[in-house]
Amino acid sequence: MDKKKIIIGLILVMGAIALGSTLAWWTWSTSSNEQTNVVVTVGGITINYEDGENITNNNLIPTSTKEKGISKNITVSSTGQVYLDLNMAVVTLDDGLKDASFKYEIYNGSNLVTGGNFANSNAGDNIVLLSGVEVTSSPTTYTLYIWIDGNMSNPNTMYNQNFELRLNAEATDEKPLTGADTITNIYTTADETEVVNNGVTYNYATEVGMMEDIGGNIRYYGADPNNYVTFNNELWRIIGVFNNIDDGTGKKETRIKIARSESIGNYVWDDNENEWSTATLQTYLNGTYLNSLSTESQAMIGNAKWNLEGSSLYKGLYANDYYTFERGTTVYSGRSTEWTGKIALMYASDYMYAGDLSKCSLDGYNWDSDQTNCRDTSWLRNTSTSQWTLTPSSRYSPWCVFYVYDSGDVDSYNYVSNSYASRPVLYLNSDVTITGGDGSSGNPFTLG
């Protein structure tokens, strides 16, 4: 057979659909069941599917590692600036395989992009593997793993079951909006008014419960703004969109910062000192707790450089004061000035800026004396117990950290060995998108 005909048979001609004047989408899928490499072109993106785009098996067995299951390399490259969505359609799936131990994960090198399981999957579902990924002329290889996790309980009903999955791709020449873009647009398209607090003029978008702090970061404020988001199948809340977040390598990006809606319980900050890099709570959050999150959620969290500067003052401090000294140079002798990791706690400034500064004119130490206009206007005060912050004290060091007292004021005279409510806080990866919802508690933002 003519080799040219074989190549033509493997390369499908793309279809183009114009959406508006600047946006174009191209889609591709096939019902081919070939188990040879398949090369397709989608909107300028060349995709090489190792062993074809179909994935079928009727005799999967539990394995100790994902590498012992099904693995497929997918290599992509492009001749221009194009963005790729790669999906995995569920064609058939026997009921016996609908279990949390039947898993999938896709990696870029050693970096997990996303993953999940088929416990709630049905024929006709379309699972997103890659979303809005920029493809360049330099080939990038992704590896998809599908396996039954033998480290989990595996019901007997999983054996000798059939399934068929099919990869399909879409491409666009317009860069997708990130989640940070979406939240920023909510703020910038709303009417703004000026609010003066402690001599600082802020821009407030009162109709959407958002404001801009002294660092140019956009934050949600008020007693109950529409900043709810589903993360790890739980309710979390968006603190805001933050600029120039360093991932620890010097790369700085604009990223969404979120906090769990409720505390995970009362924990000691540390046994005896206010050094976050070695703190008991830090170790727990970035070990046991992080590992307890879903695979999809873990893939959305990026490393970030967290500032660990403190203050020798404990009263007379306003939101802008906390924000400034947290990024200053004051630390107790020998303490770290920064830490790179994934999960930490809210800053004292986060709590203060979450309050309505158009109503509250008091410093943080005295917020409890005007509960209506100060303490009760901050959505970050949603617990009846005191809460830890990440912000250390340099006045009472080496043992003290700023905390939000249960009455609503901010103080630093408290030992790290005390047990207080602990609320995980993290920065999402910059490419995480908002796929739905309006941010209300009944219809939270969804992430993708």
N, C-alpha and C positions, 0 to 999 in steps of 0.2 A: 504494500500500500504506500502511496505517496506520503512522505513525511509532512509535506506542507498541509495535506488534507487532515492529518492527525492533529496538527497544531490548530488548524482552523476549527476542528471539531471541539477542541478544548477551550477555545477563546470565544466567549459569547459577545455579541455586539451589544453595546450598552444602549439604553434608551434614555433620552433626555427630556425633562419636563421643566419648563421655565416657570418659576414662581416669582411674579413681580418682575422688575427690571434688572435686579442685581443678583437674585438668588436662583440657583439651579440645583436640582436634585437628580441623582441617578440611582437607580436601584438594580439589583441583580439577584437572582436566585435560580435554582435548577432542581430538577427531580432526578438528576443523574445518580446512578448507584455505582459508578466506577470506583474501584479501589486503586487508582493510580493518581499521581499528582495532577491537580487541575489548576490551570492558570486562567484567571479572568481579568478583564479590565472594566473598572467601574468609575466613570467620571474622571479619568486620568490616573486612577489608582490601579496599580497592578497587584493582584492578590494571588499568591501561590498557596493552595491548600494541599498540604502533605496527605497523600492517600485519599484525596477527594474531599468533597464538602459534606458528604453524608456520614453519619456515625451510627452504626447499628451493632447490636450484640445480643445474643440470647443465652449467654453463659457466663455472665460476670460473677466472680467470686470475691468475697471480702479480702482486702489486702492491707498490709501493715502500713504502706505508704502510697501516696498518690501515684508515684512513678511506676508502680507495679500494675496500675490499671491501664486505661486507655489514654494515650497522649497523642497530640496532633500539633505540629508546627504550622503556623500561619505567617507567611512573610509578606510584608506590604512595602511598596515604594510608590512614588508619584513623580510626575513630570512638572507639577506646579503646586500651588498652595491649595490643597484640598483637605477636607476633614471627613473622617470615616466613622460610620456607625456599623458595628459588627454584631449581628444577632444570631441566636441559636433557636430555631423553631422546634417545638416539640411536635413531631409528626404522630408518633404512637408511644404510649407508655403504659405498660401493664400495671394494674393496681398494686401488685405486690412490690413494685419498685418505688412506690410513693412513701418514702421513708427518709428521715433526716440524715441517715448514714449514706444515702446515695447522693454523692456530691459532685460539684464541678468547681474548678478554679482556672483562671487565666492569668498568666504571668508575662511580664516584659523583662526578660532576663531573670533575675532573682526577685524582682519586685512584683508583689501581688497586685493585680489591677482590680479584680473583683472575683467574687465566688458566691456559692450558695448551695442549696440542696433542692431535691425534687419532691420534697414532702407534700407540697401543695400544688404541684404542677399537673397540668392536664393537656391532652392533645389539643393543638391549636394555640397554645401559649407561645409567646415570643420572648425569650430571655435576652436581655441586653448584656453583651460582653464588653464592648468598647463603645464609647459615646463621645462624639465630637473630637476624636483624636486627630491631631494634625499629622499628615503623612508627608514626608520629604523624599528627596531623591535618594537618600541613603537608606537602604533596606533595613527594616526593623522586623525582627522575628518574635512573635508571641507564641507561647506554648499553652495549649488547652489540655487540662487533665479532667478525666471523668472516671470515678471509681466508687466502690463500696468501701467505706471506712471500717476496716476490721477492728479498729480500736473502740468502736461503739457496739451497742447491742444490735445484732442483725437478725430480724425475724426470719423464720424458715420460709415465709412466703416470698422472700426476695430471690430465691434460687430458681434458675431455669425460666426467668422472665424475659420478655422481649421489649425492646424499645427502639425507636428510630428518631434521630435528631438530624437537623439539616441547617448548615450555616448559610447565612445570607447577608448581603452587605448593601449599605446605602452611602452615598457620598454627596457632599455639598461644597460649593466654592465660597460659602460665607461662614465666617468663624462663629460658632454657636455662642450664645450668651452663657457665661458662667453663673453660678449661684450668686457670687458677689456682684456681678453686673445686675442681676435681677433685683436684688435688695437695694442696691444703689439707685436704680431707676425709680423704685417706689418713692425714695426720698427726694430725688431731684425733680420729679414731676409734680410734687405737692407744693402748695403755697408755704412760704417760710416767713417767720416773724423773728425779731431779735429779742433775746432774753439776756439780761445782765445779771450775773451772779459773781460775787466776790471781785467786782471790777472787771470781769471778763465778759465780752459780748459773744453770745452763741447764736447760731441759727437753729431755730426749732420748726419742725414741720408737724404742728400739733394734730392735724387731721389724721396722720398715720402713726403718731407716737414715736417720732424719730428726731434725732438732733445730731449736730456735729461737734465733737469735742475739740480741745485745743490742739490735738495732733492731726486734725483733719479726718479722723475716723468717724464713721456713721454708726450711731448707737440707737437702740430702742430704749425708751424711757416710759415711766408712768406705772400706775398700779397694775395694769393688766393689758399691755399692748398686744397686737397681733403678731407675735414673734415665735409662735409655737412651731416646732418642726419634729417630724418623726425620724428617729435615729435609733438603731438597735431595737426596733419594734417597741420603742418607748417614747414618751413625750420629753423632748428637750426644748430649749429655748435659745434663740439667737441673741447673743449679746450685741453683736454688730459686725460691721465690715471694717477690717483693719488694714492699714497700708504698711508696706515695707516689712512684712514679716519674714525674717531670715530663717531658712530651713536648717541652719547650722553649717552650711557649706558656703555661705556668702550670697546665695541666690535669694533675692527678695521679691515677694509677690503680695498681691492683695488677696486676703483670705477671710472667710467667715469664721467667727469665733462663737462657739456654742457652749451652753451649760446644761447639765441635766436638770430637768424641771424640779425634781425632788432630791434631797440628800440620799446617799447610799447607806447612811447610818452614821453613828458617832464613832470617831477614831481619834487616837492621839496623833498630833502632828509629827512628833518624834519622842524618843524616850528622854533626851536630855539637852538637845541643842537645836538652834534654828538654822541649820545648814540644809537647804532643800535637796541638794544633789545626793545626799546620803540619808535623807529623812525616811522614817518608817512609813509614813503615808505616801511619799513619792514612790518608794519601792513597791508598795502594794498596788497603787494605781497603775503603774507601768509594768506590772508583772501579772499577778493574779487577776486583777480587775480587767486589764486590757485583754488578756487571753480569754476572758469570759464573754467578750463581745462577739457578735456574729461576724462571720468572715467578711460579709459585705461592708459592715461598719468599720472593721479594722482597716480595710483597704482604702477607706475614705479619710483616714487620719494621717496627717503629715507631721514629721518632726518640726519643731519650732524652737527658736531661741527665746527663752523666757528671762526677763530681767529680774534680778533678785536684790536690787538696792532697797534700802529702808530709810527710816528717819529716826532722829533722836527725840522728835516732838511727838506728842500724843493727842494734843487738842489744839484748837485754832486752825485746823486744816480743812480746806474745802476740796471739792472734786479736782480742780486744776492743780492744787498743791500735791495731792496724792499722786496724780498722774505724773507730775514733774519729778518728785523725789524717787518714784519707782523706777525711773529711767535715769537717775543721777549716778553719783559715784560713792555715796555713803553706805558703808557696810561695817559691821563689827570686824575687828582685827582677825584676819585669816579667813573670812567668809568669802564665798564665791559671789561674783557680781552677775553671773548669768548661768543658765543651765539649758541644755538642749535635750528635748524629749517630747513625748506625745501628749501626756495627760498631766494637768496640774490643777490649780484651784483659781477661783476668781481673785482679782486684785481688789484692794480696798477702793481704788478708783472706779472699778466696775460697779460696785455696789452704789457708790455715790452718784455716778453718772446715770444710773438706772432710775434715780429719783427725779422728780419734777423740780428743776432748779428755778422755774418761774414762780413756784409757790414757796419753796424752802430757802430761807436766807441764813440758816444757821450752819456752823461748822459741824463736821461729822460727829464730834464728841458729844454734841448737844442735840442730836437728832431726836433723842427720846423725849425731849421736853416739848416738842411740837409734833406729836405723832401724826396728826391729820395732814399737815402740809409737808412733812419731811419723811419720817420713817415709812408711813403707809403709802407713800407715792412711789416707792421703789419696788419693782416687781421681783427683784432678787431677794427681798425679804418675804419668803413664803413658808417659813418654818417657825415653830414656837420655841426653838432652841437656838443657842448661839452657833455661829458658823465660822469656820476657819477661812482665812484668806491666804494668799501666797506671800503677802508683803511682810517682811521681817522688821523687827524693831532694832535700832542700833542703840537705843537708850538703855534698855534693860537686857541687852544681849549678854550672854549667849543663849538665853532661855526663852525669849518672848517673841511673839508674832502678833501682828494686827488681826483682830477678829471682829465680827459683827455681833454685838451682844444681843440677847434675845429681846431686849427692850428697844432695839433699833439703832443704838449709837455705835460708833466705831472707836475702839480702844486698843492699846497695845500692851497693857500690863496684864499679861496672861501667859502662863507657862505652857510650853509645847507639849508637856506630858499630860495636860488636861484632855479630856475626850469631848469633841464637839462635832456638830454636823459637818459632813464633808461632801461637797458637790463637785463632781468631776467637770473639768473645763478643758476644751481642746480646740485646735484650729483644723478645719477641714482642708483637704487638698484644694489647690486653686482651680482644678478642673472639675470639681463637683458642681453639678447643675441642680436647679430647682425644677422639678418635673410636674408639679401640681400643687394644689392647695392654696389657701389665701392667708395662712398664718394664724387663723383663729383656733381656739382650743378644740372646736368641733370639726375643723377642716384644716389641720396643720399642713405646713409646707412638706412636700415629699422630696427626697433627694435621689439623684441618679448620677 
